[in-house]
């Protein structure tokens, strides 16, 4: 929630919302559609590709530096490349800092613990038992130091790596000094290469995440248009819409997590405003998707269906940085919904209301996107009341799963006395015990490769939190090793012996692809790693013995994984059930915080409150619940579990209501003492119920969920009988708060809690209360165009002053016509009056009726023509979408070289939507009245200003 520094607009962010957003959106964000947009959508910020690129640069440079230094220092080439490659591998996987200073410090620290421990490892190689003990201790120390941040993790990892290299390879003591120098030189070389080729640019990453969000927004618009197709499979279309909405939510939560990283935003105020505008844009898109899903369950009039599809296709094809072009699409839908006859059945009234809602949400989306894209490039000139505070934790560029909950469960194991050390010693004891058991067993299988078992222990305990996650990682390890072995052996035979250069290329390529895949599935990393290892083993192992060697490696890895899983389940375990309970308690705690923030916002308008931040924390908590409960539901032996599926659906519904509550409750109010008392009563009852449910989840205690809906209704009765955006927004917030209460009450009933209502005596409403109820009921009637324009998504009156949340007021006059920009006016062909004007008299309807009356109902026609543009005399590329008068998308063709051709068009009216890189979407009417014959229709485009 923000407040402007002064009452008068004084900044770019306070300018009218109608100002074109494309002037402020960077070209890489707001440019036309590109073929690689699908990559951005699947990888916001390109974090996965950056990980692969880091691995490619680091491994190539480190191997080259290690090999070059062996020539200078007269050291065996294999030793030098192993030491140099280890620096590159750790730099690529462990050092992922996003600022130059942090990157320099971490990179220069890498060789220090490695060089310090390497002589000890070389000396211990001669003493077998001591060597094994040192590696077990080193692995335990690694897990202990990992709790102390990046430098602790680097120290532990490099210590264990030095001990492992010394235990595998015979290193003469007199070469330890030159190898230390190679480690330092390789680290410096990798650092220089990363500063030149992988320079951290967090602001650029933010721009990429912005474009990823806009790409997902386009997918929502396309899925909505498809769902309205009269011939589409409704169930399939709704499922596609649901997937698109889920991807959108994960993308937005990921972007919110990126805002917490250093130097991503210019300052905390900019980060907070970016967070708010992003939240509102996602809320608008979610609302559009949900409204269209509800419309698919009703009989939509053909004229409204066609207009909805046209508006959504225009929104889909609008340039990613020109959010102002969404206003004509919204006005097109609004005009057609207003033109529908009043009265009729309840179903018709609901369809009309849903169409108005989609139009209002498109307007709100345009405003949020315009300001959000501008702030992605410029610093904020409006201060936020509360600076940005992180609420989303990321793991591998994705929202965190069970990790935070598992840490809380582990921390709860601390007790007075020696038990205080349990959170610190749990992981080291598990790792040390597992290593002590695995070492002799792996040594008995293959004495030269016993370290493979220790690697299995390391990978199983590192980055996992529950038994299920460890078992899943074991499965990924087995499958990845098998697939990688097949690919690696095939490449080994293809390259043949003696081709060192090609062998190194495959090694680096395998690690690079594996680094990219690690961000998605662990099995992808294992495939790339095994492909690289097969090439390394091929240098010293006969091809015929490769199958047996890889089988031993798989057995050792699986042995280490199995032993580590058992030790983690026995030694100070963190059970999956406790983690599942903890993530649910985290969700309830986030809900309680949101309710308290809403009450504080209404009772103390000057308090530092972040409602959208509280709702975003609820989003992150829901994703953690899904990460823990979803895998448990799909366990092969456990069945799907209808109870958990039903609980997840209730939590999803509660989260949707919480998002809308957070946005609509962010208004300045001046409540009376009586109203403040009711708000406090709502807060006390709701938080008390949440705490009772929390105790039920944590300790199976009995309790009661007290429904707060009656108190909310009483508060609504006591609101003043005033109209306007603030009053409507407040009533929306109260309805969403009541819906949130009902969703969680249903969840409480599933958990075995009794439900009741607060013991408040019923009072007869006064005349003033009856007047307030009558005025509120009047606001529920279908709105006219003027009313819809003045109440769009919480817009402020048309006074030009900033809104309550610090954003510019929306100027919405009665009968607001769409902008007159060329290319955005629908049906502008000569002699055809636009169909969406009041009275619904159009050339399209008349022409279509004439065509049908003459008997042209059979056969199809081919339409071709030129596509002219004064700015592109040689022809400009554009996409042409054909929509029938039933709202069905019939064709999508590309016009190249100044011409186009459409085949298979049936008689009747059609709408052509033309969009291209240099043009805003343009809608034109086309009447096909001569089936079986060729028809010509030329299109003239005007470049965007």
Secondary structure as GFF3:
##gff-version 3
##sequence-region A 1 945
A	DSSP	three_ten_helix	12	14	.	.	.	ID=ss1
A	DSSP	three_ten_helix	21	23	.	.	.	ID=ss2
A	DSSP	alpha_helix	27	30	.	.	.	ID=ss3
A	DSSP	alpha_helix	37	42	.	.	.	ID=ss4
A	DSSP	three_ten_helix	44	46	.	.	.	ID=ss5
A	DSSP	alpha_helix	47	73	.	.	.	ID=ss6
A	DSSP	alpha_helix	77	93	.	.	.	ID=ss7
A	DSSP	alpha_helix	100	124	.	.	.	ID=ss8
A	DSSP	alpha_helix	128	145	.	.	.	ID=ss9
A	DSSP	three_ten_helix	146	148	.	.	.	ID=ss10
A	DSSP	alpha_helix	149	168	.	.	.	ID=ss11
A	DSSP	three_ten_helix	173	175	.	.	.	ID=ss12
A	DSSP	alpha_helix	176	197	.	.	.	ID=ss13
A	DSSP	alpha_helix	202	227	.	.	.	ID=ss14
A	DSSP	alpha_helix	234	259	.	.	.	ID=ss15
A	DSSP	alpha_helix	268	295	.	.	.	ID=ss16
A	DSSP	alpha_helix	302	317	.	.	.	ID=ss17
A	DSSP	three_ten_helix	323	325	.	.	.	ID=ss18
A	DSSP	alpha_helix	326	339	.	.	.	ID=ss19
A	DSSP	alpha_helix	346	377	.	.	.	ID=ss20
A	DSSP	beta_strand	394	395	.	.	.	ID=ss21
A	DSSP	beta_strand	398	399	.	.	.	ID=ss22
A	DSSP	alpha_helix	403	411	.	.	.	ID=ss23
A	DSSP	three_ten_helix	417	421	.	.	.	ID=ss24
A	DSSP	alpha_helix	422	445	.	.	.	ID=ss25
A	DSSP	three_ten_helix	447	449	.	.	.	ID=ss26
A	DSSP	alpha_helix	451	461	.	.	.	ID=ss27
A	DSSP	alpha_helix	467	495	.	.	.	ID=ss28
A	DSSP	alpha_helix	500	518	.	.	.	ID=ss29
A	DSSP	alpha_helix	522	538	.	.	.	ID=ss30
A	DSSP	three_ten_helix	543	545	.	.	.	ID=ss31
A	DSSP	alpha_helix	546	570	.	.	.	ID=ss32
A	DSSP	alpha_helix	576	603	.	.	.	ID=ss33
A	DSSP	alpha_helix	611	633	.	.	.	ID=ss34
A	DSSP	alpha_helix	642	664	.	.	.	ID=ss35
A	DSSP	alpha_helix	673	699	.	.	.	ID=ss36
A	DSSP	beta_strand	704	707	.	.	.	ID=ss37
A	DSSP	alpha_helix	709	717	.	.	.	ID=ss38
A	DSSP	alpha_helix	725	750	.	.	.	ID=ss39
A	DSSP	beta_strand	754	757	.	.	.	ID=ss40
A	DSSP	alpha_helix	767	778	.	.	.	ID=ss41
A	DSSP	alpha_helix	785	790	.	.	.	ID=ss42
A	DSSP	three_ten_helix	792	794	.	.	.	ID=ss43
A	DSSP	alpha_helix	843	853	.	.	.	ID=ss44
A	DSSP	beta_strand	860	869	.	.	.	ID=ss45
A	DSSP	beta_strand	878	884	.	.	.	ID=ss46
A	DSSP	beta_strand	889	895	.	.	.	ID=ss47
A	DSSP	beta_strand	899	906	.	.	.	ID=ss48
A	DSSP	beta_strand	908	916	.	.	.	ID=ss49
A	DSSP	beta_strand	919	928	.	.	.	ID=ss50
A	DSSP	beta_strand	934	936	.	.	.	ID=ss51
A	DSSP	beta_strand	939	941	.	.	.	ID=ss52
###
